[in-house]
Amino acid sequence: MYNEIMSRYINIKLWGNVYSSQLPQIVGLTSSLGVGGRTEWDQGLNHMKKLMANIDAKFLCTVKTPLTIVELKKFVNPPVEDQTLLSRK
């Protein structure tokens, strides 16, 4: 689905003859950007940069400080383990 959204976005950006301010704002959220299985620092960083370029990302924001983690927890529901599902395995 993300590929379809970004394909339409790129078509508008490149061929739609519109100003950047007229483009829709797209927010992409993930728990882990990933490094594509790369083991070297430079390769992992380049993989992340390529992913960000593919979605025309301008910013990469992370939650690192205790204050931002507390703020994030106000809006995120933590997962709850269901013991009945675990006992069926």
Biopython code that builds the backbone (N, CA, C, O; Angstrom):
import numpy as np
from Bio.PDB.StructureBuilder import StructureBuilder

atoms = [
    (1, "MET", "N", (0.815, -1.183, 0.000)),
    (1, "MET", "CA", (0.000, 0.000, 0.000)),
    (1, "MET", "C", (0.872, 1.266, 0.000)),
    (1, "MET", "O", (0.568, 2.235, -0.695)),
    (2, "TYR", "N", (1.973, 1.246, 0.797)),
    (2, "TYR", "CA", (2.841, 2.424, 0.828)),
    (2, "TYR", "C", (3.428, 2.722, -0.550)),
    (2, "TYR", "O", (3.558, 3.881, -0.943)),
    (3, "ASN", "N", (3.779, 1.666, -1.273)),
    (3, "ASN", "CA", (4.335, 1.871, -2.611)),
    (3, "ASN", "C", (3.336, 2.560, -3.530)),
    (3, "ASN", "O", (3.715, 3.415, -4.331)),
    (4, "GLU", "N", (2.072, 2.195, -3.421)),
    (4, "GLU", "CA", (1.028, 2.815, -4.251)),
    (4, "GLU", "C", (0.865, 4.293, -3.893)),
    (4, "GLU", "O", (0.766, 5.148, -4.774)),
    (5, "ILE", "N", (0.839, 4.580, -2.602)),
    (5, "ILE", "CA", (0.707, 5.971, -2.153)),
    (5, "ILE", "C", (1.883, 6.800, -2.659)),
    (5, "ILE", "O", (1.694, 7.886, -3.206)),
    (6, "MET", "N", (3.089, 6.286, -2.475)),
    (6, "MET", "CA", (4.269, 7.047, -2.874)),
    (6, "MET", "C", (4.393, 7.152, -4.392)),
    (6, "MET", "O", (4.907, 8.149, -4.899)),
    (7, "SER", "N", (3.935, 6.146, -5.118)),
    (7, "SER", "CA", (3.943, 6.215, -6.573)),
    (7, "SER", "C", (3.078, 7.377, -7.056)),
    (7, "SER", "O", (3.478, 8.130, -7.944)),
    (8, "ARG", "N", (1.907, 7.515, -6.474)),
    (8, "ARG", "CA", (1.016, 8.629, -6.843)),
    (8, "ARG", "C", (1.630, 9.969, -6.437)),
    (8, "ARG", "O", (1.564, 10.942, -7.188)),
    (9, "TYR", "N", (2.223, 10.009, -5.255)),
    (9, "TYR", "CA", (2.867, 11.226, -4.761)),
    (9, "TYR", "C", (3.984, 11.672, -5.711)),
    (9, "TYR", "O", (4.060, 12.842, -6.085)),
    (10, "ILE", "N", (4.846, 10.731, -6.094)),
    (10, "ILE", "CA", (5.972, 11.054, -6.983)),
    (10, "ILE", "C", (5.477, 11.513, -8.342)),
    (10, "ILE", "O", (6.038, 12.440, -8.926)),
    (11, "ASN", "N", (4.423, 10.870, -8.854)),
    (11, "ASN", "CA", (3.863, 11.303, -10.140)),
    (11, "ASN", "C", (3.372, 12.745, -10.066)),
    (11, "ASN", "O", (3.605, 13.535, -10.980)),
    (12, "ILE", "N", (2.694, 13.080, -8.978)),
    (12, "ILE", "CA", (2.226, 14.465, -8.809)),
    (12, "ILE", "C", (3.424, 15.407, -8.691)),
    (12, "ILE", "O", (3.440, 16.480, -9.293)),
    (13, "LYS", "N", (4.424, 14.998, -7.911)),
    (13, "LYS", "CA", (5.592, 15.849, -7.686)),
    (13, "LYS", "C", (6.359, 16.105, -8.985)),
    (13, "LYS", "O", (6.755, 17.236, -9.266)),
    (14, "LEU", "N", (6.564, 15.055, -9.768)),
    (14, "LEU", "CA", (7.391, 15.183, -10.966)),
    (14, "LEU", "C", (6.632, 15.712, -12.181)),
    (14, "LEU", "O", (7.182, 16.472, -12.977)),
    (15, "TRP", "N", (5.379, 15.312, -12.322)),
    (15, "TRP", "CA", (4.658, 15.621, -13.558)),
    (15, "TRP", "C", (3.416, 16.474, -13.356)),
    (15, "TRP", "O", (2.774, 16.866, -14.330)),
    (16, "GLY", "N", (3.066, 16.769, -12.105)),
    (16, "GLY", "CA", (1.814, 17.465, -11.838)),
    (16, "GLY", "C", (1.883, 18.969, -11.945)),
    (16, "GLY", "O", (0.859, 19.643, -11.831)),
    (17, "ASN", "N", (3.088, 19.522, -12.167)),
    (17, "ASN", "CA", (3.240, 20.970, -12.307)),
    (17, "ASN", "C", (2.619, 21.707, -11.113)),
    (17, "ASN", "O", (1.835, 22.641, -11.279)),
    (18, "VAL", "N", (2.991, 21.259, -9.906)),
    (18, "VAL", "CA", (2.484, 21.882, -8.678)),
    (18, "VAL", "C", (3.662, 22.358, -7.833)),
    (18, "VAL", "O", (4.780, 21.864, -7.973)),
    (19, "TYR", "N", (3.402, 23.309, -6.967)),
    (19, "TYR", "CA", (4.410, 23.767, -6.026)),
    (19, "TYR", "C", (4.559, 22.746, -4.904)),
    (19, "TYR", "O", (3.615, 22.024, -4.583)),
    (20, "SER", "N", (5.735, 22.689, -4.317)),
    (20, "SER", "CA", (5.967, 21.750, -3.215)),
    (20, "SER", "C", (4.960, 21.943, -2.089)),
    (20, "SER", "O", (4.539, 20.975, -1.456)),
    (21, "SER", "N", (4.579, 23.177, -1.841)),
    (21, "SER", "CA", (3.623, 23.454, -0.758)),
    (21, "SER", "C", (2.232, 22.879, -1.052)),
    (21, "SER", "O", (1.412, 22.752, -0.142)),
    (22, "GLN", "N", (1.963, 22.534, -2.313)),
    (22, "GLN", "CA", (0.660, 21.978, -2.682)),
    (22, "GLN", "C", (0.621, 20.456, -2.593)),
    (22, "GLN", "O", (-0.445, 19.849, -2.693)),
    (23, "LEU", "N", (1.782, 19.848, -2.404)),
    (23, "LEU", "CA", (1.832, 18.391, -2.298)),
    (23, "LEU", "C", (1.245, 17.948, -0.959)),
    (23, "LEU", "O", (1.350, 18.670, 0.033)),
    (24, "PRO", "N", (0.634, 16.776, -0.926)),
    (24, "PRO", "CA", (0.102, 16.292, 0.353)),
    (24, "PRO", "C", (1.236, 15.971, 1.311)),
    (24, "PRO", "O", (2.334, 15.609, 0.889)),
    (25, "GLN", "N", (0.964, 16.106, 2.599)),
    (25, "GLN", "CA", (1.931, 15.698, 3.608)),
    (25, "GLN", "C", (1.665, 14.239, 3.935)),
    (25, "GLN", "O", (0.532, 13.853, 4.223)),
    (26, "ILE", "N", (2.707, 13.440, 3.888)),
    (26, "ILE", "CA", (2.582, 12.008, 4.145)),
    (26, "ILE", "C", (3.457, 11.677, 5.350)),
    (26, "ILE", "O", (4.632, 12.041, 5.397)),
    (27, "VAL", "N", (2.876, 10.993, 6.308)),
    (27, "VAL", "CA", (3.609, 10.588, 7.498)),
    (27, "VAL", "C", (3.778, 9.081, 7.437)),
    (27, "VAL", "O", (2.800, 8.344, 7.310)),
    (28, "GLY", "N", (5.020, 8.622, 7.530)),
    (28, "GLY", "CA", (5.311, 7.195, 7.564)),
    (28, "GLY", "C", (5.827, 6.825, 8.939)),
    (28, "GLY", "O", (6.777, 7.437, 9.428)),
    (29, "LEU", "N", (5.224, 5.843, 9.565)),
    (29, "LEU", "CA", (5.619, 5.433, 10.902)),
    (29, "LEU", "C", (6.058, 3.979, 10.884)),
    (29, "LEU", "O", (5.436, 3.139, 10.233)),
    (30, "THR", "N", (7.120, 3.693, 11.594)),
    (30, "THR", "CA", (7.588, 2.322, 11.729)),
    (30, "THR", "C", (8.268, 2.172, 13.071)),
    (30, "THR", "O", (8.810, 3.137, 13.610)),
    (31, "SER", "N", (8.243, 0.983, 13.605)),
    (31, "SER", "CA", (8.941, 0.747, 14.864)),
    (31, "SER", "C", (10.420, 0.512, 14.616)),
    (31, "SER", "O", (11.240, 0.677, 15.519)),
    (32, "SER", "N", (10.759, 0.129, 13.399)),
    (32, "SER", "CA", (12.160, -0.137, 13.078)),
    (32, "SER", "C", (12.385, 0.059, 11.585)),
    (32, "SER", "O", (11.799, -0.642, 10.759)),
    (33, "LEU", "N", (13.223, 0.999, 11.256)),
    (33, "LEU", "CA", (13.522, 1.270, 9.853)),
    (33, "LEU", "C", (14.287, 0.104, 9.234)),
    (33, "LEU", "O", (14.071, -0.232, 8.070)),
    (34, "GLY", "N", (15.168, -0.505, 9.999)),
    (34, "GLY", "CA", (15.927, -1.660, 9.527)),
    (34, "GLY", "C", (17.120, -1.273, 8.685)),
    (34, "GLY", "O", (17.225, -0.148, 8.196)),
    (35, "VAL", "N", (18.015, -2.226, 8.527)),
    (35, "VAL", "CA", (19.233, -1.994, 7.756)),
    (35, "VAL", "C", (19.367, -2.989, 6.611)),
    (35, "VAL", "O", (20.445, -3.125, 6.032)),
    (36, "GLY", "N", (18.294, -3.677, 6.282)),
    (36, "GLY", "CA", (18.313, -4.591, 5.147)),
    (36, "GLY", "C", (19.290, -5.737, 5.279)),
    (36, "GLY", "O", (19.811, -6.230, 4.279)),
    (37, "GLY", "N", (19.547, -6.172, 6.520)),
    (37, "GLY", "CA", (20.464, -7.293, 6.744)),
    (37, "GLY", "C", (21.933, -6.930, 6.636)),
    (37, "GLY", "O", (22.797, -7.805, 6.706)),
    (38, "ARG", "N", (22.218, -5.670, 6.469)),
    (38, "ARG", "CA", (23.619, -5.241, 6.356)),
    (38, "ARG", "C", (24.294, -5.348, 7.709)),
    (38, "ARG", "O", (23.654, -5.157, 8.743)),
    (39, "THR", "N", (25.589, -5.653, 7.707)),
    (39, "THR", "CA", (26.325, -5.795, 8.963)),
    (39, "THR", "C", (27.340, -4.678, 9.182)),
    (39, "THR", "O", (27.781, -4.463, 10.311)),
    (40, "GLU", "N", (27.707, -3.980, 8.146)),
    (40, "GLU", "CA", (28.650, -2.864, 8.267)),
    (40, "GLU", "C", (27.882, -1.566, 8.470)),
    (40, "GLU", "O", (26.822, -1.367, 7.876)),
    (41, "TRP", "N", (28.422, -0.679, 9.315)),
    (41, "TRP", "CA", (27.775, 0.588, 9.645)),
    (41, "TRP", "C", (27.418, 1.388, 8.392)),
    (41, "TRP", "O", (26.274, 1.817, 8.234)),
    (42, "ASP", "N", (28.391, 1.590, 7.503)),
    (42, "ASP", "CA", (28.161, 2.393, 6.298)),
    (42, "ASP", "C", (27.074, 1.792, 5.412)),
    (42, "ASP", "O", (26.238, 2.513, 4.868)),
    (43, "GLN", "N", (27.090, 0.469, 5.271)),
    (43, "GLN", "CA", (26.087, -0.194, 4.437)),
    (43, "GLN", "C", (24.687, -0.052, 5.027)),
    (43, "GLN", "O", (23.720, 0.189, 4.304)),
    (44, "GLY", "N", (24.588, -0.204, 6.350)),
    (44, "GLY", "CA", (23.292, -0.044, 7.017)),
    (44, "GLY", "C", (22.773, 1.378, 6.889)),
    (44, "GLY", "O", (21.587, 1.593, 6.634)),
    (45, "LEU", "N", (23.668, 2.355, 7.068)),
    (45, "LEU", "CA", (23.287, 3.759, 6.936)),
    (45, "LEU", "C", (22.836, 4.073, 5.509)),
    (45, "LEU", "O", (21.841, 4.770, 5.307)),
    (46, "ASN", "N", (23.566, 3.561, 4.528)),
    (46, "ASN", "CA", (23.185, 3.781, 3.126)),
    (46, "ASN", "C", (21.835, 3.141, 2.802)),
    (46, "ASN", "O", (21.053, 3.698, 2.032)),
    (47, "HIS", "N", (21.560, 1.977, 3.385)),
    (47, "HIS", "CA", (20.263, 1.324, 3.175)),
    (47, "HIS", "C", (19.134, 2.198, 3.734)),
    (47, "HIS", "O", (18.107, 2.383, 3.080)),
    (48, "MET", "N", (19.328, 2.729, 4.937)),
    (48, "MET", "CA", (18.309, 3.595, 5.530)),
    (48, "MET", "C", (18.119, 4.863, 4.706)),
    (48, "MET", "O", (16.991, 5.320, 4.523)),
    (49, "LYS", "N", (19.209, 5.432, 4.211)),
    (49, "LYS", "CA", (19.106, 6.640, 3.376)),
    (49, "LYS", "C", (18.334, 6.346, 2.094)),
    (49, "LYS", "O", (17.542, 7.171, 1.638)),
    (50, "LYS", "N", (18.565, 5.172, 1.516)),
    (50, "LYS", "CA", (17.861, 4.796, 0.288)),
    (50, "LYS", "C", (16.360, 4.650, 0.562)),
    (50, "LYS", "O", (15.534, 5.116, -0.223)),
    (51, "LEU", "N", (16.010, 4.001, 1.683)),
    (51, "LEU", "CA", (14.596, 3.864, 2.045)),
    (51, "LEU", "C", (13.950, 5.227, 2.222)),
    (51, "LEU", "O", (12.834, 5.457, 1.756)),
    (52, "MET", "N", (14.647, 6.124, 2.892)),
    (52, "MET", "CA", (14.103, 7.462, 3.123)),
    (52, "MET", "C", (13.966, 8.231, 1.813)),
    (52, "MET", "O", (12.992, 8.959, 1.623)),
    (53, "ALA", "N", (14.923, 8.076, 0.916)),
    (53, "ALA", "CA", (14.841, 8.744, -0.382)),
    (53, "ALA", "C", (13.663, 8.198, -1.187)),
    (53, "ALA", "O", (12.981, 8.951, -1.882)),
    (54, "ASN", "N", (13.427, 6.898, -1.094)),
    (54, "ASN", "CA", (12.320, 6.282, -1.828)),
    (54, "ASN", "C", (10.964, 6.848, -1.417)),
    (54, "ASN", "O", (10.038, 6.902, -2.227)),
    (55, "ILE", "N", (10.850, 7.268, -0.160)),
    (55, "ILE", "CA", (9.578, 7.833, 0.293)),
    (55, "ILE", "C", (9.649, 9.351, 0.393)),
    (55, "ILE", "O", (8.765, 9.985, 0.970)),
    (56, "ASP", "N", (10.700, 9.925, -0.168)),
    (56, "ASP", "CA", (10.862, 11.378, -0.214)),
    (56, "ASP", "C", (10.833, 11.987, 1.189)),
    (56, "ASP", "O", (10.288, 13.071, 1.401)),
    (57, "ALA", "N", (11.434, 11.264, 2.146)),
    (57, "ALA", "CA", (11.428, 11.713, 3.544)),
    (57, "ALA", "C", (12.367, 12.901, 3.734)),
    (57, "ALA", "O", (13.472, 12.934, 3.193)),
    (58, "LYS", "N", (11.911, 13.851, 4.496)),
    (58, "LYS", "CA", (12.716, 15.032, 4.813)),
    (58, "LYS", "C", (13.319, 14.925, 6.213)),
    (58, "LYS", "O", (14.346, 15.544, 6.492)),
    (59, "PHE", "N", (12.688, 14.143, 7.097)),
    (59, "PHE", "CA", (13.118, 14.035, 8.482)),
    (59, "PHE", "C", (13.079, 12.585, 8.946)),
    (59, "PHE", "O", (12.258, 11.793, 8.482)),
    (60, "LEU", "N", (13.963, 12.255, 9.851)),
    (60, "LEU", "CA", (13.925, 10.984, 10.572)),
    (60, "LEU", "C", (13.915, 11.348, 12.044)),
    (60, "LEU", "O", (14.880, 11.918, 12.553)),
    (61, "CYS", "N", (12.841, 11.027, 12.722)),
    (61, "CYS", "CA", (12.699, 11.368, 14.140)),
    (61, "CYS", "C", (12.730, 10.091, 14.966)),
    (61, "CYS", "O", (12.109, 9.090, 14.607)),
    (62, "THR", "N", (13.450, 10.137, 16.061)),
    (62, "THR", "CA", (13.517, 8.985, 16.949)),
    (62, "THR", "C", (13.154, 9.403, 18.361)),
    (62, "THR", "O", (13.255, 10.574, 18.729)),
    (63, "VAL", "N", (12.733, 8.425, 19.139)),
    (63, "VAL", "CA", (12.391, 8.657, 20.539)),
    (63, "VAL", "C", (13.560, 8.123, 21.357)),
    (63, "VAL", "O", (13.777, 6.913, 21.431)),
    (64, "LYS", "N", (14.313, 9.036, 21.974)),
    (64, "LYS", "CA", (15.513, 8.618, 22.692)),
    (64, "LYS", "C", (15.545, 9.067, 24.145)),
    (64, "LYS", "O", (15.968, 8.304, 25.013)),
    (65, "THR", "N", (15.113, 10.270, 24.423)),
    (65, "THR", "CA", (15.271, 10.806, 25.768)),
    (65, "THR", "C", (14.117, 10.361, 26.665)),
    (65, "THR", "O", (13.015, 10.106, 26.181)),
    (66, "PRO", "N", (14.366, 10.270, 27.953)),
    (66, "PRO", "CA", (13.282, 9.880, 28.863)),
    (66, "PRO", "C", (12.048, 10.771, 28.737)),
    (66, "PRO", "O", (10.922, 10.284, 28.845)),
    (67, "LEU", "N", (12.245, 12.065, 28.512)),
    (67, "LEU", "CA", (11.100, 12.970, 28.393)),
    (67, "LEU", "C", (10.252, 12.630, 27.168)),
    (67, "LEU", "O", (9.024, 12.627, 27.255)),
    (68, "THR", "N", (10.887, 12.344, 26.028)),
    (68, "THR", "CA", (10.110, 12.010, 24.826)),
    (68, "THR", "C", (9.458, 10.636, 24.960)),
    (68, "THR", "O", (8.383, 10.404, 24.406)),
    (69, "ILE", "N", (10.090, 9.738, 25.679)),
    (69, "ILE", "CA", (9.490, 8.417, 25.897)),
    (69, "ILE", "C", (8.233, 8.550, 26.747)),
    (69, "ILE", "O", (7.222, 7.909, 26.459)),
    (70, "VAL", "N", (8.285, 9.375, 27.790)),
    (70, "VAL", "CA", (7.109, 9.626, 28.621)),
    (70, "VAL", "C", (6.003, 10.256, 27.779)),
    (70, "VAL", "O", (4.840, 9.869, 27.897)),
    (71, "GLU", "N", (6.355, 11.218, 26.935)),
    (71, "GLU", "CA", (5.373, 11.875, 26.069)),
    (71, "GLU", "C", (4.751, 10.864, 25.100)),
    (71, "GLU", "O", (3.539, 10.874, 24.888)),
    (72, "LEU", "N", (5.567, 10.005, 24.522)),
    (72, "LEU", "CA", (5.072, 8.994, 23.595)),
    (72, "LEU", "C", (4.090, 8.048, 24.275)),
    (72, "LEU", "O", (3.074, 7.682, 23.684)),
    (73, "LYS", "N", (4.382, 7.651, 25.503)),
    (73, "LYS", "CA", (3.520, 6.699, 26.211)),
    (73, "LYS", "C", (2.126, 7.247, 26.485)),
    (73, "LYS", "O", (1.202, 6.478, 26.753)),
    (74, "LYS", "N", (1.962, 8.559, 26.421)),
    (74, "LYS", "CA", (0.632, 9.143, 26.596)),
    (74, "LYS", "C", (-0.294, 8.778, 25.438)),
    (74, "LYS", "O", (-1.514, 8.763, 25.596)),
    (75, "PHE", "N", (0.287, 8.484, 24.278)),
    (75, "PHE", "CA", (-0.510, 8.285, 23.068)),
    (75, "PHE", "C", (-0.458, 6.866, 22.516)),
    (75, "PHE", "O", (-1.144, 6.564, 21.540)),
    (76, "VAL", "N", (0.337, 5.995, 23.116)),
    (76, "VAL", "CA", (0.525, 4.642, 22.597)),
    (76, "VAL", "C", (-0.054, 3.634, 23.578)),
    (76, "VAL", "O", (0.223, 3.693, 24.775)),
    (77, "ASN", "N", (-0.849, 2.723, 23.073)),
    (77, "ASN", "CA", (-1.357, 1.640, 23.909)),
    (77, "ASN", "C", (-0.391, 0.468, 23.848)),
    (77, "ASN", "O", (-0.133, -0.062, 22.768)),
    (78, "PRO", "N", (0.143, 0.057, 24.984)),
    (78, "PRO", "CA", (1.084, -1.063, 24.959)),
    (78, "PRO", "C", (0.364, -2.365, 24.620)),
    (78, "PRO", "O", (-0.813, -2.520, 24.945)),
    (79, "PRO", "N", (1.052, -3.297, 23.975)),
    (79, "PRO", "CA", (0.417, -4.575, 23.665)),
    (79, "PRO", "C", (0.122, -5.352, 24.946)),
    (79, "PRO", "O", (0.838, -5.221, 25.939)),
    (80, "VAL", "N", (-0.924, -6.152, 24.916)),
    (80, "VAL", "CA", (-1.295, -6.972, 26.066)),
    (80, "VAL", "C", (-1.250, -8.421, 25.628)),
    (80, "VAL", "O", (-1.866, -8.796, 24.631)),
    (81, "GLU", "N", (-0.521, -9.234, 26.373)),
    (81, "GLU", "CA", (-0.452, -10.655, 26.049)),
    (81, "GLU", "C", (-1.755, -11.338, 26.416)),
    (81, "GLU", "O", (-2.313, -11.110, 27.489)),
    (82, "ASP", "N", (-2.225, -12.165, 25.525)),
    (82, "ASP", "CA", (-3.430, -12.950, 25.786)),
    (82, "ASP", "C", (-2.990, -14.352, 26.116)),
    (82, "ASP", "O", (-2.528, -15.078, 25.236)),
    (83, "GLN", "N", (-3.121, -14.750, 27.367)),
    (83, "GLN", "CA", (-2.653, -16.060, 27.820)),
    (83, "GLN", "C", (-3.381, -17.196, 27.125)),
    (83, "GLN", "O", (-2.810, -18.273, 26.957)),
    (84, "THR", "N", (-4.634, -16.985, 26.713)),
    (84, "THR", "CA", (-5.383, -18.068, 26.047)),
    (84, "THR", "C", (-4.769, -18.376, 24.692)),
    (84, "THR", "O", (-4.731, -19.533, 24.275)),
    (85, "LEU", "N", (-4.288, -17.343, 23.998)),
    (85, "LEU", "CA", (-3.643, -17.590, 22.694)),
    (85, "LEU", "C", (-2.300, -18.269, 22.885)),
    (85, "LEU", "O", (-1.925, -19.119, 22.078)),
    (86, "LEU", "N", (-1.574, -17.921, 23.920)),
    (86, "LEU", "CA", (-0.265, -18.524, 24.163)),
    (86, "LEU", "C", (-0.389, -19.994, 24.536)),
    (86, "LEU", "O", (0.479, -20.792, 24.182)),
    (87, "SER", "N", (-1.452, -20.369, 25.245)),
    (87, "SER", "CA", (-1.600, -21.754, 25.686)),
    (87, "SER", "C", (-2.019, -22.671, 24.539)),
    (87, "SER", "O", (-1.906, -23.889, 24.675)),
    (88, "ARG", "N", (-2.492, -22.142, 23.428)),
    (88, "ARG", "CA", (-2.927, -22.972, 22.294)),
    (88, "ARG", "C", (-1.773, -23.450, 21.438)),
    (88, "ARG", "O", (-1.937, -24.383, 20.652)),
    (89, "LYS", "N", (-0.616, -22.839, 21.571)),
    (89, "LYS", "CA", (0.509, -23.201, 20.695)),
    (89, "LYS", "C", (1.141, -24.499, 21.073)),
    (89, "LYS", "O", (2.096, -24.932, 20.428)),
]
sb = StructureBuilder()
sb.init_structure("model")
sb.init_model(0)
sb.init_chain("A")
sb.init_seg("    ")
for serial, (resi, resn, name, xyz) in enumerate(atoms, 1):
    if name == "N":
        sb.init_residue(resn, " ", resi, " ")
    sb.init_atom(name, np.array(xyz, "f"), 0.0, 1.0, " ", f" {name:<3s}", serial, name[0])
structure = sb.get_structure()
